[in-house]
Amino acid sequence: MSADDFRGAGRRHQRGAVAIEFAVLFLVFFALVYAIIGYSLPFLLTLSFKQLSAEAARSAVRVSPAPQAAAYIARVNRQVHEVVEASWLPSGWVQGGCPAPAEDAGWIALPDMAGRSLGHYRLMPDAPSHAPRYQLNVCLQRAYDREQAIIPTLTLFGVDVPTLPQDARGESVVRGRSSVRL
């Protein structure tokens, strides 16, 4: 046998090793890319909720006050919903039902529209009785657990990707909120 025969035989044996190395590196690369995408989507959604809730709160300030408080709150609520519906987010991604701000009592949930309430309001304690002033808290949220994740949660090497922090009730929730005085 010549030296070229030994080199050819060595190359034939290396082909299987290269395929195994490629498979292992592909799994690592896939896990890394999936983790980047899996964690960036909830962060993008959180930032979008924060920006959209601020935009809705700014929009609510432009609503002219009505003589009756109920009519005014209804128009503010409609304005908040219009801004949220006009956003780039699909309507199924935005859920209502946020808990009231934990500052103190007196918060009243905005009336349901389209099956969801997008925040709370309260009468400002220092408001004069003849011209009531309100504080509006716009809150957008979405449960982000295994069943409601935008991309499926994947278990890689015994770790769920993405694994998001949980609130006091043990749920992973993506939330954005803004407060404004009306």
Number of C-alpha atoms within 10 A of each C-alpha: 5 6 7 9 10 10 10 11 10 11 12 10 10 12 10 11 12 11 11 12 10 12 12 12 12 12 12 13 12 12 17 12 11 18 18 13 14 20 14 13 15 21 12 12 19 20 15 18 25 20 15 24 27 20 17 25 26 17 15 24 15 11 16 11 17 12 10 9 15 10 12 15 20 15 17 24 25 18 19 23 19 13 16 21 13 10 12 9 14 10 12 7 15 20 17 19 18 21 11 17 16 7 7 7 9 14 19 14 18 23 16 15 13 9 10 15 20 27 29 23 23 17 17 15 12 9 11 9 8 6 10 16 18 18 16 27 26 29 29 26 22 23 16 22 18 16 10 13 17 13 15 13 20 17 12 13 8 7 10 13 21 24 17 15 11 13 10 6 6 8 13 19 18 23 23 21 22 20 18 15 16 20
